[in-house]
Amino acid sequence: MKRYFAGMTDTGNVRNVNQDAYYIDPDGRFFIVADGMGGHAGGQEASLIATKTIKEHILEHWDSSEASQTILKNAFVAANKALLEDQQQHPERSDMGTTAVVALFRDPDSPWFANVGDSRLYRLRGHQLEQITEDQTWVAQAVKSSRLKQDEARTHPWRHVLSQCLGREDLSEIEIDQMDVQSGDRLLLCSDGLTEELSDGVIASNLKSIRACDTAATALIKAAKDREGKDNITVIVVAID
């Protein structure tokens, strides 16, 4: 199966600085989205450091005998360590952190993914859009334990409160799993600047109706900005053919 792909990031309508970062391997072997947070340019630095560290670790170990899930885990651990070291060197950025979501096609028909935070990986198959990753937020945990209803979660004031992010000494849970892909599937990696503005139905409609990945990415960001575009918005669209 071939992969076609495109990525795009936008500052949005409100923020002055883009604290998101993304990376697309030129051969389409892996994809990264990170959404940084923290004052004094901390969020911008955090997402860049995490993206760069994860990319370098994956490339360094691509041809090794290590399992894909091990490579992903160690890449995230390395990114967390790099962020902690940067915080030590720059105390003004001590509050910085970042989400990260990665899709890794080392096993082409059964890619692996890793996630910390609330950036997301979706799969569109036919007419069904499925969120593959699980948000690591207080609200997502409350929904899972039936303390909160799904429709309440979308507007809850704590919906952006992360339970995990990179750049913390207490990082304890990196979501790592394998997914299957079929010809005709589309994958979407995105920051919450997209999902805060657009419903799953709108996202699915754009992914289904627009064939070219770059055009779909542009349309998704435009749709988010046409609403409020309060946050930075980053998307990577991957078509499996």
Backbone torsions as a table, in degrees:
resi	resn	phi	psi	omega
1	MET	NA	137.6	177.5
2	LYS	-91.6	155.5	176.3
3	ARG	-121.9	131.8	172.9
4	TYR	-116.1	145.6	-169.6
5	PHE	-157.6	157.2	175.4
6	ALA	-159.4	150.8	178.2
7	GLY	-134.1	158.4	-178.9
8	MET	-158.8	143.9	174.6
9	THR	-133.1	150.4	-177.9
10	ASP	-144.9	142.1	-179.0
11	THR	-67.2	-23.8	-176.7
12	GLY	89.5	-172.0	-173.3
13	ASN	-93.0	-11.7	-170.4
14	VAL	-117.5	-46.4	-174.8
15	ARG	-71.4	149.4	176.0
16	ASN	-89.5	-24.0	-175.1
17	VAL	-124.7	142.8	175.4
18	ASN	-93.1	111.1	179.7
19	GLN	-94.7	2.8	174.4
20	ASP	-85.4	157.4	171.5
21	ALA	-147.0	154.0	174.6
22	TYR	-148.3	161.1	176.4
23	TYR	-143.4	136.2	174.2
24	ILE	-120.7	120.7	174.2
25	ASP	-61.8	132.0	-176.5
26	PRO	-56.3	-27.9	178.5
27	ASP	-93.5	5.6	178.1
28	GLY	69.3	27.7	-178.8
29	ARG	-83.5	-27.8	177.4
30	PHE	-157.2	159.0	-173.6
31	PHE	-140.1	140.2	-176.5
32	ILE	-134.1	135.8	168.4
33	VAL	-129.1	135.5	177.9
34	ALA	-135.6	143.0	-178.2
35	ASP	-126.4	105.1	-173.9
36	GLY	-85.1	162.1	177.9
37	MET	-147.4	153.1	178.3
38	GLY	127.5	146.8	-177.8
39	GLY	-79.4	178.5	178.5
40	HIS	54.0	44.4	-179.3
41	ALA	65.3	12.8	-178.2
42	GLY	-61.8	-43.0	-178.5
43	GLY	-63.4	-40.5	178.9
44	GLN	-63.3	-45.0	179.0
45	GLU	-65.4	-42.3	-176.2
46	ALA	-60.0	-47.2	-178.4
47	SER	-67.0	-36.5	178.5
48	LEU	-68.2	-44.0	179.3
49	ILE	-61.9	-46.1	-178.6
50	ALA	-63.1	-46.4	-179.3
51	THR	-61.3	-45.3	-179.3
52	LYS	-64.3	-43.9	-177.8
53	THR	-67.2	-44.0	179.0
54	ILE	-63.1	-45.3	178.9
55	LYS	-57.5	-50.2	-176.7
56	GLU	-63.8	-38.2	-179.9
57	HIS	-67.2	-43.4	179.5
58	ILE	-62.3	-45.8	-179.7
59	LEU	-62.7	-40.4	-178.2
60	GLU	-65.2	-32.0	-174.8
61	HIS	-108.8	8.5	-174.8
62	TRP	-56.6	-44.9	-175.9
63	ASP	-92.9	9.7	-179.6
64	SER	-79.0	172.2	178.5
65	SER	-86.1	-0.1	-179.7
66	GLU	-64.8	145.5	175.9
67	ALA	-67.1	151.2	-177.9
68	SER	-59.1	-39.9	-179.1
69	GLN	-66.6	-31.4	177.1
70	THR	-69.2	-42.4	177.9
71	ILE	-60.4	-44.3	179.9
72	LEU	-64.4	-45.6	179.8
73	LYS	-59.4	-48.2	-177.8
74	ASN	-67.1	-31.5	176.6
75	ALA	-64.8	-42.2	179.0
76	PHE	-69.6	-39.7	177.0
77	VAL	-62.3	-41.7	178.7
78	ALA	-64.0	-40.1	178.3
79	ALA	-64.7	-42.0	178.3
80	ASN	-61.5	-43.2	179.0
81	LYS	-63.2	-42.9	-180.0
82	ALA	-62.1	-38.1	178.6
83	LEU	-68.2	-42.5	178.7
84	LEU	-62.7	-39.5	178.5
85	GLU	-66.0	-39.3	178.7
86	ASP	-66.2	-37.2	177.2
87	GLN	-62.0	-38.5	178.2
88	GLN	-63.5	-40.4	-177.2
89	GLN	-77.4	-24.9	-177.6
90	HIS	-131.3	81.1	-176.3
91	PRO	-56.0	-26.1	179.0
92	GLU	-66.2	-15.9	178.3
93	ARG	-108.4	22.9	-172.9
94	SER	-66.2	-18.1	179.8
95	ASP	-94.4	4.9	-174.8
96	MET	-74.1	151.4	176.7
97	GLY	-161.3	177.0	179.4
98	THR	-158.9	150.9	166.4
99	THR	-81.3	169.6	169.9
100	ALA	-159.8	136.4	172.2
101	VAL	-133.7	135.5	-174.9
102	VAL	-133.8	137.2	168.6
103	ALA	-115.1	129.7	-171.5
104	LEU	-124.5	117.2	-176.8
105	PHE	-101.3	53.3	174.9
106	ARG	-77.2	-32.1	170.8
107	ASP	-108.8	93.9	-164.2
108	PRO	-52.7	-37.9	-177.6
109	ASP	-86.4	-14.5	-179.0
110	SER	-136.7	72.3	-177.4
111	PRO	-65.8	156.4	175.3
112	TRP	-102.2	156.4	174.8
113	PHE	-138.3	156.2	176.4
114	ALA	-138.2	149.3	-174.6
115	ASN	-152.0	136.1	166.7
116	VAL	-136.2	126.2	179.0
117	GLY	102.5	-146.3	-175.1
118	ASP	-126.6	15.7	164.7
119	SER	-71.6	156.0	-168.0
120	ARG	-129.0	155.8	168.1
121	LEU	-118.9	125.1	176.5
122	TYR	-115.8	155.5	170.2
123	ARG	-128.0	126.5	172.9
124	LEU	-100.8	121.9	176.7
125	ARG	-129.2	114.1	-173.8
126	GLY	64.8	-122.5	178.7
127	HIS	-101.2	3.5	-173.5
128	GLN	-101.3	117.8	174.3
129	LEU	-97.9	124.4	-177.8
130	GLU	-122.4	129.6	172.7
131	GLN	-78.3	117.8	-176.4
132	ILE	-84.0	-43.3	179.3
133	THR	-81.4	162.2	177.7
134	GLU	-112.4	125.3	-180.0
135	ASP	-61.4	134.2	175.3
136	GLN	-100.1	75.1	-179.5
137	THR	-132.8	161.9	177.1
138	TRP	-60.4	-42.5	-177.1
139	VAL	-64.8	-43.4	179.0
140	ALA	-61.7	-39.4	177.2
141	GLN	-64.8	-38.6	179.9
142	ALA	-66.8	-38.3	176.9
143	VAL	-66.0	-43.5	-178.5
144	LYS	-61.8	-35.4	-178.9
145	SER	-94.1	12.4	176.5
146	SER	64.2	21.8	175.2
147	ARG	-85.0	-13.5	-177.2
148	LEU	-144.4	141.9	177.1
149	LYS	-85.2	153.7	-176.4
150	GLN	-59.1	-40.6	-178.5
151	ASP	-70.9	-24.9	175.2
152	GLU	-74.4	-31.8	-175.0
153	ALA	-64.2	-35.1	-173.6
154	ARG	-63.3	-28.7	-178.5
155	THR	-116.2	7.9	-177.3
156	HIS	-64.8	137.0	-178.4
157	PRO	-63.1	-18.6	179.9
158	TRP	-98.1	13.0	-172.2
159	ARG	-64.9	-18.8	-179.9
160	HIS	-97.5	1.0	-178.2
161	VAL	-78.0	111.7	-176.9
162	LEU	-80.5	142.4	171.9
163	SER	-91.1	-18.8	178.1
164	GLN	-144.9	142.4	168.1
165	CYS	-155.7	162.0	174.6
166	LEU	-77.0	143.0	-177.3
167	GLY	104.6	22.0	-178.7
168	ARG	-131.2	139.4	177.8
169	GLU	-61.4	-31.6	-173.4
170	ASP	-94.2	21.7	176.2
171	LEU	-57.8	119.1	-174.1
172	SER	-128.3	-17.2	-174.3
173	GLU	-133.4	111.3	172.5
174	ILE	-110.0	116.9	179.4
175	GLU	-74.7	118.6	179.4
176	ILE	-134.7	128.1	-179.7
177	ASP	-158.6	173.8	-179.9
178	GLN	-111.5	148.0	177.1
179	MET	-132.7	159.9	176.4
180	ASP	-103.6	149.9	174.8
181	VAL	-129.9	149.8	178.3
182	GLN	-128.0	159.5	174.6
183	SER	-58.1	131.4	-177.2
184	GLY	101.9	-16.6	177.6
185	ASP	-68.3	154.8	169.9
186	ARG	-128.9	137.4	176.0
187	LEU	-110.5	147.5	176.2
188	LEU	-133.1	122.1	169.0
189	LEU	-106.0	134.8	-175.7
190	CYS	-154.9	157.1	171.8
191	SER	-87.3	168.3	-175.4
192	ASP	-73.9	-5.7	172.7
193	GLY	-63.1	-25.4	176.0
194	LEU	-82.0	-52.0	-172.5
195	THR	-73.1	-19.4	175.0
196	GLU	-69.9	-27.7	-175.8
197	GLU	-99.2	-33.5	-171.1
198	LEU	-114.8	137.9	175.1
199	SER	-74.3	164.1	176.3
200	ASP	-58.2	-36.0	-179.4
201	GLY	-63.4	-41.9	179.0
202	VAL	-68.6	-41.4	177.8
203	ILE	-60.8	-48.0	-179.0
204	ALA	-61.2	-41.6	-178.9
205	SER	-60.8	-43.3	178.7
206	ASN	-66.6	-42.2	-179.3
207	LEU	-67.1	-34.7	-178.6
208	LYS	-75.2	-40.6	-168.3
209	SER	-89.8	-16.3	-176.7
210	ILE	-113.1	114.2	-172.4
211	ARG	-74.6	-46.3	-176.1
212	ALA	-71.5	130.0	-176.0
213	CYS	-62.2	-41.1	-178.5
214	ASP	-67.3	-36.4	178.2
215	THR	-69.0	-39.0	177.6
216	ALA	-64.1	-42.1	178.9
217	ALA	-62.1	-44.8	178.9
218	THR	-62.0	-42.5	-178.5
219	ALA	-65.5	-39.5	179.3
220	LEU	-64.0	-44.8	179.9
221	ILE	-66.6	-40.6	177.8
222	LYS	-61.6	-41.8	-180.0
223	ALA	-63.1	-40.0	178.3
224	ALA	-66.1	-40.3	179.8
225	LYS	-72.7	-29.1	178.1
226	ASP	-69.1	-22.1	172.7
227	ARG	-80.5	-98.2	176.9
228	GLU	-119.6	-32.8	179.1
229	GLY	57.0	45.2	-174.0
230	LYS	-69.9	-26.3	-174.1
231	ASP	-120.0	170.5	170.5
232	ASN	-63.7	149.3	-175.3
233	ILE	-129.9	125.3	178.5
234	THR	-134.0	134.6	178.6
235	VAL	-138.1	145.0	166.3
236	ILE	-126.6	125.9	178.1
237	VAL	-110.0	129.2	179.9
238	VAL	-124.3	123.3	177.3
239	ALA	-103.9	131.2	179.1
240	ILE	-102.8	118.0	-178.6
241	ASP	-128.5	NA	NA
